[in-house]
Amino acid sequence: MKEWQKTTYMVAIYLFFLELRPLEPFLTAYLTGPDADLSLNEVATVMEYIKTYSSLLLSVLMFMTADYLLYKPNIIFLTVCSCVSYFLMTGAPSVAQLRVSSCGIGAIYSCDMIAFCYLYAKIEDVEQFQMATGIVSAAIQLGKVVGDFSAQTIVNMTGGIYTLLPYCNVFSLLLATTWACLFPSVEQNNDKLNSKGPYEDSPLLKHGVESKTKHFKQNKNKIELDEEYKPVVFFSKKIWMNFKSSYSNPVVLKKSLWYIVGMAAYILVLANINVLYSYVVKKPGNHDVLSNGLAEAIATLCGAASSYLIGKVQCDWARYGDMFTAFCSIVMGVLIMSCYLYDELIFIYLAYILFGLVCQMHFVIIYTEIAKHLKRQCYSLVIEFNYFGSLTVVTILTLFIIQYNFMNISIPGRFLFIGGLFFMLGIIFMFICILEIRKNKTLYRL
């Protein structure tokens, strides 16, 4: 087995255990049930924005430190935080325990991001990124499938009692923590860390480098005397130069902008889908039975298949990537907006399953195309910063449509709004495709 394959399967197994959390499809039902005894409104508002704000803070910490701690310590730390958070939910948790646990649950999302950074840092050949990303993404979805089937089985066998589910989450995260401790460390290679990115010759960066070099020469004696201050200056300037170098690449910039808004919309879908299920079931005259675990299992199984298959597709993504993004975004937007129209769970489940299939397939390409154009010490900086940007968008939208709800948007109305975000991204990338086609035709004529 090749070295990149060993790394890929190591990360895949870790993320499989990380996503093996049976409580997730029934989290809202558990929190509003007799064990936690919260109201649906509190779960949909207070618990949600606590989780969002804590995720925001963690993402800042991660993109500032992970590239320099070389990922493994960050992965272990985040996994332990998540494990403790679910442990606080066991038994008969108090409101204070549940709110503290919501803070730690947000660490799950950063775990995924840092694991991908570790994967890319350990693989030498960027041409293997797409296949590796497809395998790891499929493992994430398979972990969710097993967790969802387990959840539905446990709930059916216990007659609708959710008490055992938090304990299952704790056990799976203990396995993930143990496996993460076995990860080989990422070696700090000076050649890699000082390698020159493809867009560092831009006029902006040249000017920045020359200015900073001149400044360093003028103040050389002063910096040498201030030994305590020097590491801080170097660290901050290194981050800033890597940041400019990475986002000077138009592919990274374009795909990152999609990721920031698209991931925000995806997080909002995940955060609100269980709330929508419970809202529809509690409507007068509705006799649907919750089958969240089954629906999630089918959605994630389809996502696993699409992730793996797209990882094997050989395509000129530099040429067709924007067109693919536009198509997927419009489809995802239509599927999510359709949830606003349905009063029966079966149609919402179907829309969500198709959404999961398209979304996971598209994320594989987005991750791969961004990673291919980054220097090796910039993976966490860019990927986690993009995630930070997504959480910032989520935070703003949470304030407007959930916490304060200035526009009086109903729970189904949230999906009309979220779907509109995907649809808007699709239209924007469609215009980008048209502009690029016209530009190429003009150049061809010249």
VMD Tcl script that draws the C-alpha trace (Angstrom):
set ca {
  {0.00 0.00 0.00}
  {1.35 3.43 -0.93}
  {2.09 6.00 1.73}
  {-0.70 8.37 0.65}
  {-3.19 5.50 0.88}
  {-2.08 4.64 4.42}
  {-2.55 8.26 5.47}
  {-5.92 8.43 3.75}
  {-7.25 5.32 5.50}
  {-5.89 6.48 8.87}
  {-7.81 9.75 8.55}
  {-10.85 7.95 7.12}
  {-11.08 5.60 10.12}
  {-10.75 8.52 12.54}
  {-13.51 10.48 10.83}
  {-15.68 7.36 10.65}
  {-15.53 7.08 14.46}
  {-16.01 10.84 14.82}
  {-19.22 10.79 12.79}
  {-20.53 7.60 14.44}
  {-22.86 9.58 16.73}
  {-26.33 8.02 17.02}
  {-27.75 10.97 18.98}
  {-27.52 13.42 16.07}
  {-30.71 12.58 14.12}
  {-32.70 12.62 17.36}
  {-30.89 15.47 19.09}
  {-33.89 17.81 19.03}
  {-36.22 15.03 20.13}
  {-33.84 14.16 23.00}
  {-33.49 17.77 24.14}
  {-37.26 18.33 24.08}
  {-37.98 14.91 25.66}
  {-38.23 13.90 29.32}
  {-34.43 13.55 29.78}
  {-33.47 17.15 28.96}
  {-36.97 18.70 29.10}
  {-36.27 21.81 27.02}
  {-38.84 23.60 24.90}
  {-38.63 23.42 21.12}
  {-38.20 27.19 21.03}
  {-35.19 27.06 23.39}
  {-33.56 24.30 21.36}
  {-34.11 26.19 18.10}
  {-32.81 29.50 19.47}
  {-30.71 29.53 22.66}
  {-28.94 26.19 22.18}
  {-28.36 26.88 18.52}
  {-26.70 30.26 18.88}
  {-24.55 29.05 21.80}
  {-23.24 26.28 19.54}
  {-22.67 28.75 16.71}
  {-20.76 31.29 18.82}
  {-18.54 28.65 20.41}
  {-17.75 27.19 16.98}
  {-16.74 30.66 15.84}
  {-14.24 31.07 18.67}
  {-12.79 27.59 18.16}
  {-12.29 28.18 14.45}
  {-10.25 31.33 15.18}
  {-8.06 29.37 17.58}
  {-7.57 26.60 15.02}
  {-6.62 28.68 11.97}
  {-4.13 30.63 14.09}
  {-2.38 27.60 15.57}
  {-2.95 24.36 13.64}
  {-0.39 24.93 10.87}
  {2.29 25.56 13.49}
  {1.30 22.80 15.90}
  {1.11 20.49 12.85}
  {-2.52 19.40 13.29}
  {-2.31 16.30 15.48}
  {-2.49 18.12 18.87}
  {-5.43 20.17 17.59}
  {-7.27 17.06 16.45}
  {-6.87 15.36 19.84}
  {-7.90 18.51 21.73}
  {-11.06 19.05 19.67}
  {-12.09 15.39 19.89}
  {-11.71 15.35 23.67}
  {-13.79 18.56 23.93}
  {-16.58 16.95 21.91}
  {-16.47 13.78 24.00}
  {-16.80 15.74 27.26}
  {-19.67 17.77 25.80}
  {-21.76 14.70 25.04}
  {-20.90 13.21 28.43}
  {-22.53 16.27 30.01}
  {-25.76 15.35 28.20}
  {-26.03 11.91 29.81}
  {-28.37 11.09 32.69}
  {-30.71 13.91 33.62}
  {-28.68 17.00 32.62}
  {-29.44 20.43 34.00}
  {-29.99 23.44 31.74}
  {-26.50 24.69 32.64}
  {-24.95 21.36 31.63}
  {-26.80 21.38 28.33}
  {-25.64 24.90 27.53}
  {-22.03 24.04 28.33}
  {-22.33 20.91 26.19}
  {-23.57 23.02 23.28}
  {-20.31 24.98 23.44}
  {-18.26 21.81 22.94}
  {-20.43 20.25 20.26}
  {-19.27 22.98 17.89}
  {-15.79 21.46 18.07}
  {-17.00 18.58 15.88}
  {-17.02 20.79 12.78}
  {-13.45 21.99 13.38}
  {-12.37 18.36 13.85}
  {-13.38 17.64 10.27}
  {-11.53 20.68 8.93}
  {-8.27 19.98 10.78}
  {-8.39 16.31 9.78}
  {-8.51 17.35 6.12}
  {-5.57 19.71 6.73}
  {-3.61 16.83 8.27}
  {-4.48 14.66 5.26}
  {-3.21 17.21 2.73}
  {-0.07 17.93 4.76}
  {0.88 14.23 4.81}
  {0.29 13.58 1.10}
  {3.15 14.67 -1.14}
  {1.48 14.37 -4.56}
  {-1.31 16.93 -5.05}
  {-2.71 14.79 -7.88}
  {-3.84 12.30 -5.21}
  {-5.82 14.95 -3.31}
  {-9.09 14.36 -5.17}
  {-9.09 10.60 -4.65}
  {-8.02 10.94 -1.01}
  {-10.71 13.56 -0.38}
  {-13.33 11.31 -1.98}
  {-12.35 8.33 0.21}
  {-12.29 10.38 3.42}
  {-15.58 12.11 2.59}
  {-17.14 8.71 1.92}
  {-15.87 7.49 5.32}
  {-17.51 10.52 6.98}
  {-20.82 9.68 5.36}
  {-20.51 5.96 6.18}
  {-19.91 6.86 9.82}
  {-23.10 8.87 9.76}
  {-24.96 5.99 8.09}
  {-23.94 3.49 10.76}
  {-24.75 6.02 13.46}
  {-28.15 6.79 11.98}
  {-29.11 3.13 11.53}
  {-27.95 2.45 15.09}
  {-30.02 5.37 16.34}
  {-33.16 4.19 14.58}
  {-32.65 0.64 15.83}
  {-32.13 1.76 19.44}
  {-35.15 4.07 19.34}
  {-37.38 1.36 17.85}
  {-36.22 -1.26 20.37}
  {-36.72 1.06 23.36}
  {-40.13 2.27 22.24}
  {-39.11 5.84 21.45}
  {-36.78 6.39 24.41}
  {-33.61 8.36 23.62}
  {-31.75 7.97 26.94}
  {-29.04 5.61 25.61}
  {-28.07 7.76 22.63}
  {-25.73 10.25 24.42}
  {-23.76 7.30 25.88}
  {-23.29 5.92 22.36}
  {-21.88 9.27 21.26}
  {-19.41 9.30 24.15}
  {-18.21 5.79 23.27}
  {-17.67 6.59 19.58}
  {-15.74 9.76 20.42}
  {-13.53 7.83 22.85}
  {-12.67 5.50 19.96}
  {-11.93 8.52 17.76}
  {-9.68 10.05 20.42}
  {-7.75 6.80 20.84}
  {-7.27 6.46 17.07}
  {-6.16 10.10 16.72}
  {-3.40 9.45 19.26}
  {-2.00 6.84 16.85}
  {-1.62 9.33 13.98}
  {1.96 9.73 12.73}
  {3.14 13.26 13.40}
  {3.52 15.68 10.52}
  {7.20 16.43 9.98}
  {8.12 20.08 9.76}
  {9.99 20.24 6.49}
  {11.78 23.54 5.99}
  {11.70 23.17 2.22}
  {7.95 22.87 2.34}
  {7.49 25.70 4.75}
  {9.59 28.05 2.68}
  {8.33 26.92 -0.71}
  {7.12 29.64 -2.97}
  {3.46 29.74 -3.89}
  {2.40 30.16 -7.51}
  {1.08 33.69 -6.94}
  {3.79 35.15 -4.77}
  {5.18 37.04 -7.76}
  {2.14 39.29 -7.97}
  {2.92 43.06 -7.78}
  {1.04 43.37 -4.50}
  {3.07 40.66 -2.82}
  {6.34 41.87 -4.32}
  {5.69 45.31 -2.94}
  {4.76 43.82 0.43}
  {7.88 41.65 0.56}
  {10.18 44.48 -0.50}
  {8.64 46.86 2.02}
  {8.94 44.35 4.81}
  {12.53 43.43 3.83}
  {13.52 47.08 3.86}
  {11.82 47.55 7.19}
  {13.60 44.54 8.67}
  {17.00 45.81 7.47}
  {16.43 49.24 8.96}
  {15.41 47.78 12.29}
  {17.69 44.75 12.37}
  {19.61 45.77 15.47}
  {16.45 46.65 17.37}
  {14.78 43.32 16.59}
  {17.86 41.33 17.55}
  {17.91 42.99 20.97}
  {14.24 42.29 21.60}
  {14.36 38.50 21.81}
  {11.00 38.16 23.53}
  {9.14 40.22 20.97}
  {10.80 38.69 17.91}
  {8.89 35.35 17.86}
  {5.57 37.17 18.08}
  {6.50 39.51 15.22}
  {7.73 36.65 13.06}
  {4.64 34.54 13.78}
  {2.18 37.33 12.94}
  {4.05 38.43 9.82}
  {4.37 34.84 8.63}
  {0.61 34.34 8.97}
  {-0.09 37.58 7.10}
  {2.29 36.74 4.23}
  {0.84 33.24 3.91}
  {-2.64 34.71 3.95}
  {-1.89 37.16 1.12}
  {-0.02 34.52 -0.86}
  {-2.92 32.06 -0.67}
  {-5.77 34.42 -1.50}
  {-3.83 36.04 -4.35}
  {-4.60 32.85 -6.24}
  {-7.90 33.49 -8.10}
  {-8.95 29.84 -7.85}
  {-8.48 29.82 -4.07}
  {-10.29 33.15 -3.74}
  {-13.23 32.14 -5.94}
  {-13.73 28.70 -4.41}
  {-13.27 30.10 -0.90}
  {-16.00 32.68 -1.41}
  {-18.37 29.92 -2.49}
  {-17.28 27.79 0.45}
  {-17.88 30.56 2.99}
  {-21.49 31.10 1.92}
  {-22.19 27.51 0.85}
  {-20.87 25.96 4.05}
  {-22.84 28.51 6.08}
  {-26.02 27.47 4.29}
  {-25.14 23.78 4.75}
  {-24.59 24.27 8.51}
  {-27.93 26.05 8.77}
  {-29.64 23.14 7.01}
  {-28.10 20.63 9.42}
  {-28.96 22.82 12.41}
  {-32.59 23.29 11.42}
  {-33.63 20.07 9.69}
  {-34.50 18.23 12.92}
  {-36.40 21.28 14.10}
  {-38.39 21.21 10.85}
  {-39.19 17.52 11.31}
  {-40.52 18.14 14.81}
  {-42.44 21.23 13.64}
  {-44.21 19.31 10.86}
  {-45.07 16.34 13.11}
  {-46.62 18.63 15.74}
  {-48.91 20.32 13.22}
  {-52.61 19.68 13.92}
  {-53.90 16.73 11.94}
  {-50.45 15.39 11.08}
  {-50.06 11.67 11.80}
  {-46.52 11.16 10.46}
  {-44.07 9.11 12.54}
  {-40.53 10.40 12.91}
  {-38.04 8.28 10.96}
  {-35.15 10.71 11.21}
  {-32.52 8.02 11.65}
  {-33.61 6.17 8.53}
  {-33.81 9.36 6.47}
  {-30.38 10.51 7.64}
  {-28.93 7.08 6.92}
  {-30.21 7.07 3.34}
  {-29.06 10.68 2.79}
  {-25.57 9.99 4.08}
  {-25.29 6.67 2.23}
  {-26.07 8.49 -1.01}
  {-23.57 11.18 -0.01}
  {-20.91 8.53 0.65}
  {-21.45 6.96 -2.78}
  {-21.37 10.31 -4.58}
  {-18.24 11.44 -2.68}
  {-16.34 8.28 -3.52}
  {-17.39 8.25 -7.17}
  {-16.61 11.92 -7.80}
  {-13.17 11.32 -6.29}
  {-12.41 8.92 -9.14}
  {-13.64 11.22 -11.92}
  {-10.86 12.57 -14.12}
  {-11.89 15.99 -15.36}
  {-10.36 19.35 -16.22}
  {-11.83 21.12 -13.19}
  {-9.94 24.30 -14.05}
  {-12.13 24.51 -17.14}
  {-15.40 22.97 -16.01}
  {-15.27 23.58 -12.25}
  {-17.31 26.80 -12.24}
  {-19.99 25.26 -14.43}
  {-20.19 22.28 -12.09}
  {-20.46 24.61 -9.09}
  {-23.25 26.63 -10.72}
  {-25.27 23.50 -11.56}
  {-24.88 21.93 -8.10}
  {-25.72 25.19 -6.32}
  {-28.95 25.71 -8.25}
  {-30.04 22.11 -7.68}
  {-29.31 22.35 -3.94}
  {-31.19 25.64 -3.75}
  {-34.31 24.24 -5.40}
  {-34.30 21.14 -3.17}
  {-33.99 23.11 0.08}
  {-36.56 25.74 -0.94}
  {-39.03 22.96 -1.74}
  {-39.06 21.95 1.96}
  {-41.06 25.13 2.61}
  {-43.95 23.78 0.56}
  {-44.36 20.32 2.10}
  {-46.64 19.34 4.99}
  {-45.69 15.66 4.94}
  {-42.39 14.27 6.18}
  {-41.91 11.86 3.27}
  {-41.38 14.71 0.79}
  {-39.07 16.61 3.14}
  {-37.04 13.42 3.67}
  {-36.77 12.92 -0.09}
  {-35.62 16.51 -0.73}
  {-33.06 16.23 2.07}
  {-31.69 12.93 0.71}
  {-31.18 14.38 -2.78}
  {-29.64 17.50 -1.26}
  {-27.13 15.37 0.67}
  {-26.14 13.48 -2.48}
  {-25.39 16.63 -4.50}
  {-23.84 18.57 -1.62}
  {-21.27 15.95 -0.60}
  {-20.25 15.40 -4.20}
  {-19.66 19.11 -4.65}
  {-17.72 19.56 -1.40}
  {-15.15 16.99 -2.56}
  {-14.30 19.14 -5.58}
  {-14.29 22.38 -3.57}
  {-11.89 20.98 -0.94}
  {-9.63 19.47 -3.59}
  {-9.38 22.54 -5.80}
  {-8.59 24.81 -2.86}
  {-5.97 22.43 -1.42}
  {-4.22 21.93 -4.77}
  {-3.37 25.63 -4.95}
  {-2.08 26.07 -1.38}
  {1.39 25.89 0.09}
  {1.76 23.14 2.65}
  {1.94 25.46 5.65}
  {-1.28 27.21 4.62}
  {-3.84 24.40 4.75}
  {-5.23 25.21 8.17}
  {-4.89 28.95 7.67}
  {-7.07 28.94 4.55}
  {-9.43 26.04 5.24}
  {-10.09 27.08 8.83}
  {-10.31 30.75 7.89}
  {-12.92 29.84 5.28}
  {-14.75 27.90 7.94}
  {-14.45 30.90 10.26}
  {-15.97 33.02 7.51}
  {-18.81 30.49 7.18}
  {-19.46 30.60 10.91}
  {-19.46 34.39 10.81}
  {-22.16 34.26 8.15}
  {-24.02 31.64 10.23}
  {-23.75 33.88 13.30}
  {-25.17 36.89 11.47}
  {-27.99 34.84 9.96}
  {-28.69 33.20 13.32}
  {-29.13 36.65 14.85}
  {-31.47 37.79 12.09}
  {-33.60 34.71 11.41}
  {-33.41 32.73 14.69}
  {-32.34 34.63 17.80}
  {-34.11 37.93 17.16}
  {-35.97 36.98 13.97}
  {-36.46 40.55 12.82}
  {-38.31 39.40 9.71}
  {-40.63 37.00 11.59}
  {-39.50 34.02 9.52}
  {-41.21 30.76 10.45}
  {-39.31 27.48 10.84}
  {-40.29 26.33 7.29}
  {-39.50 29.85 6.09}
  {-35.90 29.37 7.17}
  {-35.51 26.75 4.44}
  {-36.88 29.10 1.82}
  {-34.21 31.60 2.89}
  {-31.37 29.03 3.07}
  {-32.28 27.55 -0.30}
  {-32.19 31.06 -1.72}
  {-28.55 31.36 -0.66}
  {-27.61 28.27 -2.67}
  {-29.65 29.46 -5.64}
  {-27.94 32.87 -5.51}
  {-24.51 31.21 -5.55}
  {-25.55 29.19 -8.58}
  {-26.60 32.31 -10.48}
  {-23.35 34.10 -9.58}
  {-21.19 31.22 -10.80}
  {-23.29 30.93 -13.93}
  {-22.44 34.56 -14.72}
  {-18.77 33.81 -13.99}
  {-18.91 30.95 -16.51}
  {-20.48 33.20 -19.14}
  {-17.88 35.92 -18.58}
  {-15.04 33.41 -18.84}
  {-16.46 31.93 -22.05}
  {-16.74 35.41 -23.60}
  {-13.22 36.24 -22.45}
  {-11.84 33.07 -24.00}
  {-13.66 33.76 -27.29}
  {-12.21 37.27 -27.38}
  {-8.69 35.98 -26.77}
  {-9.17 33.29 -29.44}
  {-10.22 35.91 -32.01}
  {-7.20 38.04 -31.18}
}
mol new
graphics top color blue
foreach p $ca { graphics top sphere $p radius 0.5 }
foreach p [lrange $ca 0 end-1] q [lrange $ca 1 end] { graphics top cylinder $p $q radius 0.2 }
display resetview
